[in-house]
Amino acid sequence: MKRVAIISAILEKPAEAQNTFNGIVAEYKNIVRGRMGLPFEEEGISVISITVMGSVDEINSLTGKLGKIPHTQVKTSISKKEIE
């Protein structure tokens, strides 16, 4: 069963974290449904929201990998509704 989730990330040092972040997201392109990134150049951070649809294991795997990137905070909200 699949679920819809939103992954929110704040990159506190975007220049250092962005390439790794994008590479990991690309590995999961099969579950990514949408992505929005907002650079806060003056503040030196980037805010990224990714909407995904996949199994809980896939979503947690992606979230876990993103959360291991230095200077990156990640939170995920997963729907309770299961989708076939």
N, CA, C and O atoms as a GROMACS GRO file, in nm:
protein
  336
    1MET      N    1   0.083  -0.119   0.000
    1MET     CA    2   0.000   0.000   0.000
    1MET      C    3   0.087   0.125   0.000
    1MET      O    4   0.196   0.128   0.057
    2LYS      N    5   0.037   0.227  -0.064
    2LYS     CA    6   0.110   0.353  -0.072
    2LYS      C    7   0.040   0.457   0.014
    2LYS      O    8  -0.078   0.447   0.047
    3ARG      N    9   0.119   0.558   0.048
    3ARG     CA   10   0.065   0.673   0.121
    3ARG      C   11   0.124   0.800   0.062
    3ARG      O   12   0.231   0.798   0.000
    4VAL      N   13   0.053   0.909   0.083
    4VAL     CA   14   0.102   1.040   0.041
    4VAL      C   15   0.173   1.101   0.161
    4VAL      O   16   0.129   1.087   0.275
    5ALA      N   17   0.284   1.169   0.134
    5ALA     CA   18   0.358   1.234   0.242
    5ALA      C   19   0.418   1.364   0.191
    5ALA      O   20   0.439   1.383   0.071
    6ILE      N   21   0.446   1.453   0.285
    6ILE     CA   22   0.518   1.576   0.254
    6ILE      C   23   0.646   1.574   0.336
    6ILE      O   24   0.644   1.553   0.458
    7ILE      N   25   0.756   1.596   0.268
    7ILE     CA   26   0.887   1.602   0.334
    7ILE      C   27   0.931   1.748   0.330
    7ILE      O   28   0.940   1.807   0.222
    8SER      N   29   0.957   1.804   0.446
    8SER     CA   30   1.001   1.943   0.456
    8SER      C   31   1.147   1.944   0.501
    8SER      O   32   1.184   1.872   0.593
    9ALA      N   33   1.228   2.025   0.434
    9ALA     CA   34   1.370   2.031   0.468
    9ALA      C   35   1.417   2.175   0.471
    9ALA      O   36   1.374   2.259   0.392
   10ILE      N   37   1.507   2.202   0.565
   10ILE     CA   38   1.575   2.330   0.572
   10ILE      C   39   1.724   2.302   0.558
   10ILE      O   40   1.783   2.229   0.637
   11LEU      N   41   1.784   2.362   0.456
   11LEU     CA   42   1.928   2.350   0.434
   11LEU      C   43   1.993   2.476   0.489
   11LEU      O   44   1.975   2.585   0.434
   12GLU      N   45   2.067   2.461   0.597
   12GLU     CA   46   2.128   2.577   0.662
   12GLU      C   47   2.255   2.624   0.592
   12GLU      O   48   2.297   2.739   0.608
   13LYS      N   49   2.314   2.536   0.515
   13LYS     CA   50   2.430   2.572   0.433
   13LYS      C   51   2.406   2.515   0.293
   13LYS      O   52   2.466   2.414   0.256
   14PRO      N   53   2.318   2.580   0.216
   14PRO     CA   54   2.277   2.525   0.087
   14PRO      C   55   2.393   2.495  -0.007
   14PRO      O   56   2.390   2.394  -0.078
   15ALA      N   57   2.493   2.579  -0.009
   15ALA     CA   58   2.605   2.557  -0.102
   15ALA      C   59   2.675   2.425  -0.074
   15ALA      O   60   2.726   2.361  -0.166
   16GLU      N   61   2.678   2.384   0.053
   16GLU     CA   62   2.743   2.259   0.090
   16GLU      C   63   2.651   2.138   0.077
   16GLU      O   64   2.698   2.028   0.045
   17ALA      N   65   2.523   2.156   0.101
   17ALA     CA   66   2.430   2.043   0.110
   17ALA      C   67   2.350   2.016  -0.017
   17ALA      O   68   2.299   1.905  -0.036
   18GLN      N   69   2.337   2.114  -0.103
   18GLN     CA   70   2.242   2.105  -0.214
   18GLN      C   71   2.270   1.991  -0.312
   18GLN      O   72   2.178   1.920  -0.352
   19ASN      N   73   2.396   1.971  -0.352
   19ASN     CA   74   2.426   1.865  -0.448
   19ASN      C   75   2.394   1.728  -0.392
   19ASN      O   76   2.336   1.644  -0.461
   20THR      N   77   2.431   1.704  -0.267
   20THR     CA   78   2.400   1.576  -0.203
   20THR      C   79   2.250   1.559  -0.191
   20THR      O   80   2.197   1.452  -0.220
   21PHE      N   81   2.180   1.663  -0.148
   21PHE     CA   82   2.035   1.660  -0.132
   21PHE      C   83   1.968   1.624  -0.264
   21PHE      O   84   1.884   1.534  -0.270
   22ASN      N   85   2.006   1.695  -0.372
   22ASN     CA   86   1.945   1.670  -0.503
   22ASN      C   87   1.974   1.530  -0.554
   22ASN      O   88   1.888   1.467  -0.616
   23GLY      N   89   2.094   1.480  -0.528
   23GLY     CA   90   2.129   1.345  -0.571
   23GLY      C   91   2.043   1.239  -0.504
   23GLY      O   92   2.000   1.144  -0.569
   24ILE      N   93   2.019   1.256  -0.374
   24ILE     CA   94   1.936   1.160  -0.302
   24ILE      C   95   1.792   1.167  -0.351
   24ILE      O   96   1.729   1.063  -0.372
   25VAL      N   97   1.740   1.287  -0.369
   25VAL     CA   98   1.602   1.301  -0.420
   25VAL      C   99   1.590   1.235  -0.558
   25VAL      O  100   1.489   1.172  -0.587
   26ALA      N  101   1.690   1.250  -0.641
   26ALA     CA  102   1.688   1.189  -0.775
   26ALA      C  103   1.681   1.037  -0.767
   26ALA      O  104   1.622   0.973  -0.854
   27GLU      N  105   1.742   0.978  -0.665
   27GLU     CA  106   1.737   0.833  -0.646
   27GLU      C  107   1.594   0.785  -0.622
   27GLU      O  108   1.561   0.670  -0.650
   28TYR      N  109   1.509   0.873  -0.571
   28TYR     CA  110   1.371   0.839  -0.537
   28TYR      C  111   1.271   0.904  -0.632
   28TYR      O  112   1.155   0.926  -0.595
   29LYS      N  113   1.315   0.936  -0.752
   29LYS     CA  114   1.227   1.007  -0.846
   29LYS      C  115   1.099   0.931  -0.876
   29LYS      O  116   1.000   0.991  -0.917
   30ASN      N  117   1.100   0.800  -0.857
   30ASN     CA  118   0.979   0.720  -0.885
   30ASN      C  119   0.867   0.748  -0.785
   30ASN      O  120   0.751   0.719  -0.815
   31ILE      N  121   0.898   0.802  -0.667
   31ILE     CA  122   0.791   0.832  -0.570
   31ILE      C  123   0.766   0.983  -0.556
   31ILE      O  124   0.669   1.023  -0.492
   32VAL      N  125   0.852   1.066  -0.614
   32VAL     CA  126   0.837   1.211  -0.603
   32VAL      C  127   0.726   1.259  -0.696
   32VAL      O  128   0.728   1.229  -0.816
   33ARG      N  129   0.632   1.333  -0.641
   33ARG     CA  130   0.521   1.387  -0.721
   33ARG      C  131   0.533   1.538  -0.743
   33ARG      O  132   0.479   1.591  -0.840
   34GLY      N  133   0.603   1.605  -0.654
   34GLY     CA  134   0.620   1.750  -0.668
   34GLY      C  135   0.726   1.801  -0.574
   34GLY      O  136   0.755   1.740  -0.471
   35ARG      N  137   0.783   1.914  -0.611
   35ARG     CA  138   0.891   1.971  -0.530
   35ARG      C  139   0.887   2.123  -0.543
   35ARG      O  140   0.867   2.177  -0.652
   36MET      N  141   0.907   2.190  -0.430
   36MET     CA  142   0.915   2.335  -0.431
   36MET      C  143   1.032   2.376  -0.342
   36MET      O  144   1.044   2.331  -0.228
   37GLY      N  145   1.117   2.461  -0.395
   37GLY     CA  146   1.230   2.511  -0.318
   37GLY      C  147   1.228   2.662  -0.313
   37GLY      O  148   1.204   2.728  -0.414
   38LEU      N  149   1.254   2.716  -0.196
   38LEU     CA  150   1.259   2.860  -0.178
   38LEU      C  151   1.395   2.899  -0.120
   38LEU      O  152   1.425   2.866  -0.005
   39PRO      N  153   1.476   2.968  -0.199
   39PRO     CA  154   1.604   3.013  -0.145
   39PRO      C  155   1.587   3.141  -0.065
   39PRO      O  156   1.519   3.234  -0.108
   40PHE      N  157   1.647   3.146   0.050
   40PHE     CA  158   1.654   3.266   0.132
   40PHE      C  159   1.801   3.309   0.130
   40PHE      O  160   1.876   3.284   0.225
   41GLU      N  161   1.840   3.373   0.021
   41GLU     CA  162   1.980   3.402  -0.003
   41GLU      C  163   2.041   3.491   0.104
   41GLU      O  164   2.152   3.465   0.151
   42GLU      N  165   1.970   3.595   0.144
   42GLU     CA  166   2.024   3.686   0.245
   42GLU      C  167   2.043   3.616   0.379
   42GLU      O  168   2.136   3.647   0.454
   43GLU      N  169   1.954   3.522   0.410
   43GLU     CA  170   1.961   3.450   0.536
   43GLU      C  171   2.055   3.330   0.529
   43GLU      O  172   2.094   3.276   0.632
   44GLY      N  173   2.091   3.289   0.407
   44GLY     CA  174   2.183   3.178   0.389
   44GLY      C  175   2.122   3.041   0.410
   44GLY      O  176   2.191   2.947   0.449
   45ILE      N  177   1.991   3.029   0.384
   45ILE     CA  178   1.924   2.899   0.397
   45ILE      C  179   1.835   2.874   0.275
   45ILE      O  180   1.801   2.967   0.201
   46SER      N  181   1.796   2.748   0.257
   46SER     CA  182   1.696   2.711   0.157
   46SER      C  183   1.590   2.625   0.225
   46SER      O  184   1.621   2.544   0.312
   47VAL      N  185   1.465   2.645   0.185
   47VAL     CA  186   1.353   2.567   0.237
   47VAL      C  187   1.296   2.487   0.120
   47VAL      O  188   1.265   2.542   0.015
   48ILE      N  189   1.283   2.357   0.140
   48ILE     CA  190   1.238   2.268   0.033
   48ILE      C  191   1.122   2.182   0.083
   48ILE      O  192   1.128   2.128   0.193
   49SER      N  193   1.017   2.171   0.002
   49SER     CA  194   0.905   2.082   0.030
   49SER      C  195   0.894   1.982  -0.084
   49SER      O  196   0.896   2.020  -0.201
   50ILE      N  197   0.883   1.854  -0.050
   50ILE     CA  198   0.873   1.749  -0.150
   50ILE      C  199   0.748   1.666  -0.120
   50ILE      O  200   0.733   1.614  -0.009
   51THR      N  201   0.660   1.654  -0.216
   51THR     CA  202   0.542   1.569  -0.202
   51THR      C  203   0.573   1.434  -0.267
   51THR      O  204   0.617   1.428  -0.382
   52VAL      N  205   0.550   1.328  -0.191
   52VAL     CA  206   0.581   1.194  -0.241
   52VAL      C  207   0.461   1.102  -0.223
   52VAL      O  208   0.372   1.129  -0.142
   53MET      N  209   0.458   0.993  -0.302
   53MET     CA  210   0.360   0.888  -0.283
   53MET      C  211   0.433   0.756  -0.299
   53MET      O  212   0.483   0.723  -0.407
   54GLY      N  213   0.438   0.680  -0.190
   54GLY     CA  214   0.508   0.552  -0.192
   54GLY      C  215   0.478   0.473  -0.067
   54GLY      O  216   0.393   0.512   0.013
   55SER      N  217   0.548   0.364  -0.050
   55SER     CA  218   0.530   0.284   0.071
   55SER      C  219   0.593   0.359   0.188
   55SER      O  220   0.677   0.446   0.170
   56VAL      N  221   0.550   0.323   0.308
   56VAL     CA  222   0.607   0.386   0.427
   56VAL      C  223   0.757   0.361   0.432
   56VAL      O  224   0.833   0.449   0.472
   57ASP      N  225   0.800   0.243   0.393
   57ASP     CA  226   0.943   0.211   0.392
   57ASP      C  227   1.020   0.302   0.296
   57ASP      O  228   1.128   0.350   0.329
   58GLU      N  229   0.965   0.325   0.178
   58GLU     CA  230   1.031   0.414   0.081
   58GLU      C  231   1.040   0.557   0.134
   58GLU      O  232   1.144   0.622   0.124
   59ILE      N  233   0.930   0.603   0.190
   59ILE     CA  234   0.925   0.739   0.243
   59ILE      C  235   1.025   0.755   0.357
   59ILE      O  236   1.099   0.853   0.362
   60ASN      N  237   1.027   0.658   0.448
   60ASN     CA  238   1.119   0.665   0.561
   60ASN      C  239   1.264   0.654   0.516
   60ASN      O  240   1.352   0.717   0.574
   61SER      N  241   1.289   0.575   0.415
   61SER     CA  242   1.425   0.561   0.362
   61SER      C  243   1.475   0.694   0.306
   61SER      O  244   1.587   0.737   0.334
   62LEU      N  245   1.390   0.759   0.227
   62LEU     CA  246   1.427   0.889   0.170
   62LEU      C  247   1.448   0.992   0.281
   62LEU      O  248   1.548   1.064   0.281
   63THR      N  249   1.356   0.997   0.376
   63THR     CA  250   1.368   1.091   0.486
   63THR      C  251   1.496   1.066   0.566
   63THR      O  252   1.566   1.160   0.604
   64GLY      N  253   1.526   0.941   0.593
   64GLY     CA  254   1.646   0.906   0.669
   64GLY      C  255   1.774   0.950   0.600
   64GLY      O  256   1.864   1.005   0.664
   65LYS      N  257   1.781   0.927   0.470
   65LYS     CA  258   1.901   0.967   0.396
   65LYS      C  259   1.916   1.119   0.392
   65LYS      O  260   2.027   1.171   0.408
   66LEU      N  261   1.806   1.189   0.372
   66LEU     CA  262   1.812   1.336   0.370
   66LEU      C  263   1.852   1.390   0.507
   66LEU      O  264   1.926   1.488   0.516
   67GLY      N  265   1.803   1.327   0.613
   67GLY     CA  266   1.831   1.373   0.748
   67GLY      C  267   1.975   1.355   0.790
   67GLY      O  268   2.020   1.416   0.887
   68LYS      N  269   2.049   1.270   0.719
   68LYS     CA  270   2.190   1.248   0.752
   68LYS      C  271   2.284   1.350   0.687
   68LYS      O  272   2.403   1.352   0.716
   69ILE      N  273   2.229   1.434   0.600
   69ILE     CA  274   2.312   1.535   0.535
   69ILE      C  275   2.345   1.644   0.638
   69ILE      O  276   2.256   1.696   0.704
   70PRO      N  277   2.474   1.677   0.652
   70PRO     CA  278   2.509   1.782   0.748
   70PRO      C  279   2.439   1.915   0.717
   70PRO      O  280   2.419   1.950   0.601
   71HIS      N  281   2.404   1.987   0.821
   71HIS     CA  282   2.342   2.120   0.812
   71HIS      C  283   2.204   2.115   0.747
   71HIS      O  284   2.160   2.211   0.685
   72THR      N  285   2.135   2.001   0.763
   72THR     CA  286   2.002   1.982   0.702
   72THR      C  287   1.906   1.929   0.809
   72THR      O  288   1.936   1.831   0.876
   73GLN      N  289   1.790   1.993   0.823
   73GLN     CA  290   1.684   1.945   0.912
   73GLN      C  291   1.569   1.896   0.824
   73GLN      O  292   1.529   1.963   0.728
   74VAL      N  293   1.516   1.779   0.860
   74VAL     CA  294   1.410   1.718   0.779
   74VAL      C  295   1.297   1.671   0.870
   74VAL      O  296   1.321   1.612   0.975
   75LYS      N  297   1.175   1.696   0.828
   75LYS     CA  298   1.055   1.646   0.896
   75LYS      C  299   0.961   1.592   0.790
   75LYS      O  300   0.953   1.643   0.678
   76THR      N  301   0.889   1.487   0.827
   76THR     CA  302   0.796   1.425   0.732
   76THR      C  303   0.660   1.405   0.797
   76THR      O  304   0.650   1.368   0.914
   77SER      N  305   0.556   1.431   0.719
   77SER     CA  306   0.420   1.403   0.761
   77SER      C  307   0.361   1.305   0.662
   77SER      O  308   0.356   1.332   0.542
   78ILE      N  309   0.316   1.190   0.712
   78ILE     CA  310   0.264   1.084   0.626
   78ILE      C  311   0.114   1.069   0.651
   78ILE      O  312   0.068   1.066   0.765
   79SER      N  313   0.038   1.061   0.541
   79SER     CA  314  -0.108   1.045   0.553
   79SER      C  315  -0.141   0.911   0.616
   79SER      O  316  -0.066   0.815   0.603
   80LYS      N  317  -0.255   0.906   0.683
   80LYS     CA  318  -0.302   0.780   0.739
   80LYS      C  319  -0.376   0.696   0.634
   80LYS      O  320  -0.385   0.574   0.645
   81LYS      N  321  -0.427   0.763   0.533
   81LYS     CA  322  -0.505   0.695   0.429
   81LYS      C  323  -0.410   0.614   0.339
   81LYS      O  324  -0.311   0.666   0.289
   82GLU      N  325  -0.444   0.487   0.321
   82GLU     CA  326  -0.366   0.401   0.231
   82GLU      C  327  -0.425   0.406   0.092
   82GLU      O  328  -0.547   0.410   0.074
   83ILE      N  329  -0.337   0.407  -0.008
   83ILE     CA  330  -0.379   0.414  -0.148
   83ILE      C  331  -0.330   0.289  -0.217
   83ILE      O  332  -0.215   0.248  -0.202
   84GLU      N  333  -0.419   0.228  -0.294
   84GLU     CA  334  -0.381   0.105  -0.364
   84GLU      C  335  -0.303   0.134  -0.491
   84GLU      O  336  -0.264   0.042  -0.562
   0.00000   0.00000   0.00000
